[in-house]
Amino acid sequence: MKLAGTYDCSLQTPLGVKTGSLVVNPSADGESFTGTLSNEMMGTVEIAHGTIDGDMLICSLDVTQPMRMTVTCEVIVDGDMLSGFVKAGMFGEMPLTGRRVS
């Protein structure tokens, strides 16, 4: 599927730029995905129930690092590039960009 792959990502946080990756494994029907979201600040978090809406990926994650909170992620994939945001509790909305590497 055109959204599948591993993306190297940069997240603009109040603590500076954090790099990491987003792994996207779409379902056979193309309506949902699983995978992981990881960076140096929160570690690796499993995405169990992501949603696909056209070229948009939407997911909600419960993280424990650097503190317990629910993180939501919405990105649009355009070719091998993605852009969007991560909303992380009191840290608010932070821009997320990335490039597919595999």
N, C-alpha and C positions, 0 to 999 in steps of 0.2 A: 504494500500500500504506500501511497505517496507521503504519508506522514510518519511512517515507521523509521526508526533509526536512533542513533545516539548524537546528541547535540552538545557541543561545548558552549557553556553559557557564562555570562557575566551579569551579576546582580548588583545594582547600585543601592547600598545600604547606608544607614546613618553612620556606620562604622567603616565606611569605605567600600571599594569594589570587592566582591567575593566571587571567585570563579568556581565553577563546578560543571555538572552535567545533568542532562535530562535524557532519560531513555524512554522511548515510546514504542509500545507493542500493541498495535491496534487489534481489535477483535475481528473475527471473520466477516461480520456484518458491517464493519466500519463505523459503528455508532458509539463505541466505547474503547478504552485502552487501559492497559496496565503498564507498569514500569517503575522507575525510580527517579527521584530528584535528589541531588546531593551537592553540597558545597562544604567548605572548611568550617563554616559557622554552625550548621545544623547537622552535619554528618550525612548519612544516606537514609532516605525515608522512602518506604514502599508506596507506590500509587496503586491502590487496589481497585478503585472505581472512577476512572477518569471518563469524561464525556467528550465526544467528537461532534462538532457542529460545523460542517463544511471543512474549512481550513483552520478552525479554532479548536484548541485543546483547553479543557476546563477541568480542574481537579481541586479537591480539598484534602488537606493532610493534617494529621495531628502530630506535631513535633514535640520533642522533649528538650532539645538544645537550641539556643542557649537557655531557653526556658520553655515551660509548657505553654503551648498556644495552638490554635488552629490557623493554618496557612492556606490561603486560596491562591490559585495560579490560573491565569488566563493568558494564552498566547495565540498568535496567528502565525501559521507557517506559510511562507512564501518561497517556494523552491527549496533551497537548502538553508534559508535564513528563517529565524523566528524572532518575534518581538511581542512584548506584552508587559504584564506586571505580576508581581507577587504581593499579596496583601497579608501582612503578618501582625495581627493583634495591634498592640499599642505603637508598633513601629510604622504602621500605616502602609501605604502603597509604594512599592519600589519597582523601578523599571528593570525588566529582564530582557536581554538580547542573547541570541545564540546562532551558531552555525553548525549544520549537520556534518559530522566527521565520519560516520559510517551508517 
